[in-house]
Amino acid sequence: MSLQNPPVNSLSLEFLTDICISVEKLEMDKTCRGLIITSSLPKVFSAGLDIMEMYGKSPERCGEFWRAVQEMWLKLYGSNMVTIAAINGSSPAGGCLMSMTCDYRIMADNPRYSIGLNETQLGIVAPFWFKDTMTNTVGHRTTELSLQLGQMYNPAEALKIGLVDQLVPEDQVSHYSHTNHDQVTTPDRSKSMMRKPTIDKLTSKREADIQNFVSFITKDSIQKSIGMYLEMLKKRKR
Ligand SMILES: CCCCCCCCCCCC/C=C/CC(=O)SCCNC(=O)CCNC(=O)[C@H](O)C(C)(C)COP(=O)(O)OP(=O)(O)OC[C@H]1O[C@@H](n2cnc3c(N)ncnc32)[C@H](O)[C@@H]1OP(=O)(O)O
C-alpha cells in the first residue's frame, strides 16, 4: 500500500477512509498474507493527522474524523496480515503511529528524516492509545521521556531506542521490505495475544475517547495553539 496524498500524506478523513477500505479488502483476500506500507511521495512517509481536520471544524466533523483515526488504528494494529512499514521519509505523530502498528519497521538511513510522537510541540496531548502503542514498541521510560518532550528522532536514534527495527540505504527501502524480513513470521496467536489488551482498551472506551477528543480539540486555547503551529509550519517554509 503506497500512500499518495500530496504534498505530505497528511491523514485527512477522506484519506483515512481510503486506507481503511484498502486494508479491509486485503484482509479479506485469502491470497494476501502481508502488507507493506510505504509512501509514493519524496521525503515524507506521512505528516500525520491532517491538522486542517482539527482546526476550525464543527464538533460533529471532528467526531467523524476521530472515529476514522481510531478505525485506521484498529484495522492496522489488529491486522491478521504480516505488516511492514517501509519508512522512506519523515514520519511525525500520526505517521509514527501508523508505522508503529506494523510488525516490523524498516527506515531509510537519511539523517534529514525524523520520526516520533511530537504532539506536545503542537500544544496537544497524545491520546492514551498512541501512548500505549509506543509503550508496547519502545517501553515505558522511553515513551515517558519521548512524549514529555514531543521528541522526534533521526533514523540512528530511532534504531537505538527500538522505534525502528532496521536502517537501510534510502534507495533500498523497497527492496529490503520485500525481501529481508526473516524476523517477521506469519501472524499467529502470539500477535493477537500481545496486542489484544491494548485493542480491547480502546474498543471499550471508543465513544468516550471521541467525546474527549472533540471537547479537547474545540477548546479556544487548543484552537489557538494549533493555529500558531500552522503559522509556524508555513513560516518555516519561506
Ligand atoms: C488532558 C486532557 C486529555 C484529553 C485527551 C483528548 C485527546 C485529544 C488529543 C488530540 C491528539 C491529536 C493527535 C494528533 C496527532 C497528529 O498526527 S497531529 C499532526 C502532526 N504533524 C506534524 O506536526 C507534521 C508537521 N509537518 C512537518 O513537519 C513537515 O511538513 C514534514 C516534515 C512532514 C514535511 O516537510 P516538507 O517536505 O518540508 O513539507 P512542508 O513544506 O513543511 O509542508 C508542505 C505543506 O503541507 C502542510 N502540512 C504539513 N504537515 C501537515 C499536516 N500534518 N496537516 C496538514 N498540513 C500539513 C504544510 O503546512 C505545507 O502547506 P503549504 O504548502 O504551506 O500550504
Ligand as a Chemical Component Dictionary entry (heavy atoms), coordinates in Angstrom:
data_LIG
# 
_chem_comp.id                   LIG 
_chem_comp.type                 NON-POLYMER 
_chem_comp.pdbx_formal_charge   0 
_chem_comp.three_letter_code    LIG 
# 
loop_
_chem_comp_atom.comp_id 
_chem_comp_atom.atom_id 
_chem_comp_atom.alt_atom_id 
_chem_comp_atom.type_symbol 
_chem_comp_atom.charge 
_chem_comp_atom.model_Cartn_x 
_chem_comp_atom.model_Cartn_y 
_chem_comp_atom.model_Cartn_z 
_chem_comp_atom.pdbx_ordinal 
LIG C1  C1  C 0 -5.756 16.476 29.396 1  
LIG C2  C2  C 0 -6.966 16.113 28.630 2  
LIG C3  C3  C 0 -6.769 14.864 27.841 3  
LIG C4  C4  C 0 -7.823 14.705 26.813 4  
LIG C5  C5  C 0 -7.332 13.796 25.751 5  
LIG C6  C6  C 0 -8.028 14.053 24.469 6  
LIG C7  C7  C 0 -7.179 13.622 23.343 7  
LIG C8  C8  C 0 -7.032 14.732 22.330 8  
LIG C9  C9  C 0 -5.646 14.774 21.819 9  
LIG C10 C10 C 0 -5.582 15.208 20.393 10 
LIG C11 C11 C 0 -4.498 14.464 19.726 11 
LIG C12 C12 C 0 -4.397 14.758 18.295 12 
LIG C13 C13 C 0 -3.300 13.954 17.699 13 
LIG C14 C14 C 0 -2.589 14.405 16.697 14 
LIG C15 C15 C 0 -1.545 13.616 16.036 15 
LIG C16 C16 C 0 -1.049 14.212 14.748 16 
LIG O1  O1  O 0 -0.695 13.484 13.865 17 
LIG S1  S1  S 0 -1.020 15.895 14.573 18 
LIG C17 C17 C 0 -0.077 16.206 13.122 19 
LIG C18 C18 C 0 1.347  16.381 13.485 20 
LIG N1  N1  N 0 2.146  16.532 12.315 21 
LIG C19 C19 C 0 3.135  17.395 12.252 22 
LIG O2  O2  O 0 3.428  18.106 13.182 23 
LIG C20 C20 C 0 3.882  17.419 10.945 24 
LIG C21 C21 C 0 4.147  18.791 10.506 25 
LIG N2  N2  N 0 4.780  18.766 9.205  26 
LIG C22 C22 C 0 6.115  18.690 9.049  27 
LIG O3  O3  O 0 6.874  18.553 9.993  28 
LIG C23 C23 C 0 6.612  18.758 7.637  29 
LIG O4  O4  O 0 5.584  19.231 6.824  30 
LIG C24 C24 C 0 7.131  17.417 7.069  31 
LIG C25 C25 C 0 8.448  17.032 7.757  32 
LIG C26 C26 C 0 6.104  16.303 7.227  33 
LIG C27 C27 C 0 7.415  17.590 5.556  34 
LIG O5  O5  O 0 8.257  18.694 5.353  35 
LIG P1  P1  P 0 8.370  19.362 3.923  36 
LIG O6  O6  O 0 8.539  18.306 2.891  37 
LIG O7  O7  O 0 9.416  20.425 4.020  38 
LIG O8  O8  O 0 6.921  19.989 3.649  39 
LIG P2  P2  P 0 6.333  21.360 4.215  40 
LIG O9  O9  O 0 6.746  22.474 3.315  41 
LIG O10 O10 O 0 6.611  21.504 5.662  42 
LIG O11 O11 O 0 4.750  21.099 4.058  43 
LIG C28 C28 C 0 4.083  21.166 2.808  44 
LIG C29 C29 C 0 2.675  21.660 3.048  45 
LIG O12 O12 O 0 1.977  20.671 3.847  46 
LIG C30 C30 C 0 1.448  21.303 5.012  47 
LIG N3  N3  N 0 1.437  20.321 6.106  48 
LIG C31 C31 C 0 2.490  19.724 6.645  49 
LIG N4  N4  N 0 2.103  18.842 7.592  50 
LIG C32 C32 C 0 0.747  18.884 7.645  51 
LIG C33 C33 C 0 -0.240 18.199 8.431  52 
LIG N5  N5  N 0 0.081  17.291 9.344  53 
LIG N6  N6  N 0 -1.529 18.514 8.211  54 
LIG C34 C34 C 0 -1.879 19.426 7.279  55 
LIG N7  N7  N 0 -0.984 20.119 6.502  56 
LIG C35 C35 C 0 0.314  19.836 6.693  57 
LIG C36 C36 C 0 2.377  22.478 5.267  58 
LIG O13 O13 O 0 1.776  23.439 6.084  59 
LIG C37 C37 C 0 2.620  22.956 3.862  60 
LIG O14 O14 O 0 1.460  23.660 3.461  61 
LIG P3  P3  P 0 1.564  24.935 2.485  62 
LIG O15 O15 O 0 2.183  24.414 1.233  63 
LIG O16 O16 O 0 2.420  25.955 3.195  64 
LIG O17 O17 O 0 0.152  25.383 2.313  65 
# 
loop_
_chem_comp_bond.comp_id 
_chem_comp_bond.atom_id_1 
_chem_comp_bond.atom_id_2 
_chem_comp_bond.value_order 
_chem_comp_bond.pdbx_ordinal 
LIG C1  C2  SING 1  
LIG C2  C3  SING 2  
LIG C3  C4  SING 3  
LIG C4  C5  SING 4  
LIG C5  C6  SING 5  
LIG C6  C7  SING 6  
LIG C7  C8  SING 7  
LIG C8  C9  SING 8  
LIG C9  C10 SING 9  
LIG C10 C11 SING 10 
LIG C11 C12 SING 11 
LIG C12 C13 SING 12 
LIG C13 C14 DOUB 13 
LIG C14 C15 SING 14 
LIG C15 C16 SING 15 
LIG C16 O1  DOUB 16 
LIG C16 S1  SING 17 
LIG S1  C17 SING 18 
LIG C17 C18 SING 19 
LIG C18 N1  SING 20 
LIG N1  C19 SING 21 
LIG C19 O2  DOUB 22 
LIG C19 C20 SING 23 
LIG C20 C21 SING 24 
LIG C21 N2  SING 25 
LIG N2  C22 SING 26 
LIG C22 O3  DOUB 27 
LIG C22 C23 SING 28 
LIG C23 O4  SING 29 
LIG C23 C24 SING 30 
LIG C24 C25 SING 31 
LIG C24 C26 SING 32 
LIG C24 C27 SING 33 
LIG C27 O5  SING 34 
LIG O5  P1  SING 35 
LIG P1  O6  DOUB 36 
LIG P1  O7  SING 37 
LIG P1  O8  SING 38 
LIG O8  P2  SING 39 
LIG P2  O9  DOUB 40 
LIG P2  O10 SING 41 
LIG P2  O11 SING 42 
LIG O11 C28 SING 43 
LIG C28 C29 SING 44 
LIG C29 O12 SING 45 
LIG C29 C37 SING 46 
LIG O12 C30 SING 47 
LIG C30 N3  SING 48 
LIG C30 C36 SING 49 
LIG N3  C31 SING 50 
LIG N3  C35 SING 51 
LIG C31 N4  DOUB 52 
LIG N4  C32 SING 53 
LIG C32 C33 SING 54 
LIG C32 C35 DOUB 55 
LIG C33 N5  SING 56 
LIG C33 N6  DOUB 57 
LIG N6  C34 SING 58 
LIG C34 N7  DOUB 59 
LIG N7  C35 SING 60 
LIG C36 O13 SING 61 
LIG C36 C37 SING 62 
LIG C37 O14 SING 63 
LIG O14 P3  SING 64 
LIG P3  O15 DOUB 65 
LIG P3  O16 SING 66 
LIG P3  O17 SING 67 
# 
